[in-house]
Amino acid sequence: MIPPRLLPLLAMTTLLLLLMAAALLVASHGAPALAAHIAFALGVMPLIFAAMAYFVPVLTRGPAAATAAWLPPLLALCAGGLVVAVLAMNLLAEIAGLAALLGLCGALGLAAWAMVRASRMVGRRHSGLDWYLAALAMLALALGAIALLPWLPHLRAELRLFHLHANLLGFVGLTALGTLQVLLPTCIGKPDPGLAVRMRSDVWWAGGAALLIAAGASSLLPAAVAKPVAFVGGLLYLAIVLRVLGAWIMNYRGALLSLHRAESSLLAATAGLGSLLVSGLLHGFGAMAGRPAIAGFVVAFLLPLVSGAVSQLLPVWLRPGPQGQWHATLRARLCRWSGLRGWIFLFAGVLLTVG
């Protein structure tokens, strides 16, 4: 089984790392690449792997995760630590390649384990699993691009840009959208009637949109088609985010705006993702700078996302099993001012992106 304290420990560590990375990006001290990898490679990637290992048995209606499920998060943690050490201490670039290979092994291993679990289940698998597999596929492409750097040095800038977009909008974005659409109705305690159909159809469009953005924005495609491809991908991705937000507003209305519930923070995170896609489209036309969007992604999207999700899920992770008064009391304390925090993060992130 997954070590019982692994998820809570990774969750709290990730929040601290995100705050550290946001402070570095806002203060403009140190290399932006170091701050970005503190947030994504050392913080978010291991947490997502562990969360997937927790949710896959639920989505496949199977027994709790075994040893094979928590090895990928540990591989991701080692990979993140290596790449942060390379950037912080100016170590050999080959070590970064090793980190990419470790992360790639973790992603492929987790995907293979999830597919084996799905093949053994009775009945149709939950569409959330397809979102996770699409996210892991994008991560594999992102890490593969870094692993190719020694053999394609003339494409160094293009491969790094592909890595950035495939990681942020592919791996992190698809994982978040797949999880949020299931988690937010759970927080509110009211089902989303169109959820199953929407998730089943949108995963292919979302995955394709992320791939179009990564390929076009990185200039790996011919110059004549790169920008149009990225623009089409951005519009498609934005349409999916707006479709999710529209469904939530139609189904839940005022319940989304509570100051002391996790769903308000999750709504703010999804709105933050939409605002960042808009800024990306404007950047494609030269109307906005691209670099501030990384700080905006951390502050407007990741901080309300992780803080809101952890507020809802941490009691379950600390004490699995039947939910009682202890869980309700701890969740109420964690969610205190959750909505206000989420919207503050959103507006601060938007200001960082615009400024």
Sequence and secondary structure as in RCSB ss.txt:
>XXXX:A:sequence
MIPPRLLPLLAMTTLLLLLMAAALLVASHGAPALAAHIAFALGVMPLIFAAMAYFVPVLTRGPAAATAAWLPPLL
ALCAGGLVVAVLAMNLLAEIAGLAALLGLCGALGLAAWAMVRASRMVGRRHSGLDWYLAALAMLALALGAIALLP
WLPHLRAELRLFHLHANLLGFVGLTALGTLQVLLPTCIGKPDPGLAVRMRSDVWWAGGAALLIAAGASSLLPAAV
AKPVAFVGGLLYLAIVLRVLGAWIMNYRGALLSLHRAESSLLAATAGLGSLLVSGLLHGFGAMAGRPAIAGFVVA
FLLPLVSGAVSQLLPVWLRPGPQGQWHATLRARLCRWSGLRGWIFLFAGVLLTVG
>XXXX:A:secstr
   TTHHHHHHHHHHHHHHHHHHHHHHT S HHHHHHIIIIIIIHHHHHHHHHHHHHHHTT     HHHHHHHHH
HHHHHHHHHHHHHHT  HHHHHHHHHHHHHHHHHHHHHHHHHHHHSSS   HHHHHHHHHHHHHHHHHHHHHTTT
T GGGHHHHHHHHHHIIIIIIIHHHHHHHHHHHHHHHHT   TTHHHHHHHHHHHHHHHHHHHHHHHTT S HHH
HHHHHHHHHHHHHHHHHHHHHHHHHHHGGGGG TTSHHHHHHHHHHHHHHHHHHHHHHHTTSS STHHHHHIIII
IIHHHHHHHHHHHHHHHHS SS  HHHHHHHHHHTTTHHHHHHHHHHHHHHHHH 
